[in-house]
Amino acid sequence: MHQSTWHPLRVVAFDTSEHWADDFLRQIADEIQKRCDLAGEPAPECIRDFVEEHTGPTRQLALRWARERKMRKNDISCPECGAGFRRLELHSARGERGEYHCACGHVLEVFDGSKVVVYRFDSPTFDSSVKRLMLATTMKFFEPRRFADPDLAARKLTENANGIEAIQDGRIYIERVNDPFLAAGGSGNEFRAGIARAIAQGWPWRHESGTYVKFTDSGAALFA
């Protein structure tokens, strides 16, 4: 929104130490469009195509907000870092369950879905680099996910590992287990919870480097 990036193709978060990556295209595009609509401004030209291609129902909701102007406004500050925010609340529409995090990590509010709530960073005393970081902060929605249950994630990861041909002394590299899991709709957090549950069940053994796993006798017996 500060025109520091032109025509982005993808927005990806990744953790090389944990061997996972997640696509955040939709979440980022929705948040940008929502803030532009509430301000009564079009998306900046540098990211307009990106926003229009990837926004969904959130755009229509924000446009309705801008037309109706039936909202409550108040200012709040993060108790951890002092950042200021404008809070907008609409009671005439149901929102989504979720939470809003300040860029420092503090949870400012947990939503129950009974109304729509939007936060906008609004602290003129912060320098431009901090403002960009704050503006990148988005709402985190609680959506039903296929592998939110660690037991289901553990089963899926174990099935993935079983379908991979082991090398050397039975090694199965972790990225080969993770890639199909993410392709099936899993997230990095669900992968970590799932692999931890699978190890706790005694199905695979993971090397201390975290780079590969091996099936235990118990794990191999699942597919005997």
Secondary structure, DSSP 8 states (H G I E B T S, - for coil): --S-S-S----EEEETTTTEEEE-HHHHHHHHHHHHHHTT----GGGHHHHHHH--HHHHHHHHHHHH---EEEEEE-TTT--EEEEEEESSS---EEEEE-TTS-EEEEEESSSEEEEEE--TTS-HHHHHHHHT--EEE----TT-SHHHHHHHHHHHHHTS--BTTTBEEHHHHHHHHHHTT--HHHHHHHHHHHHHTTSEEE-TTSSEEEE-HHHHHTT-
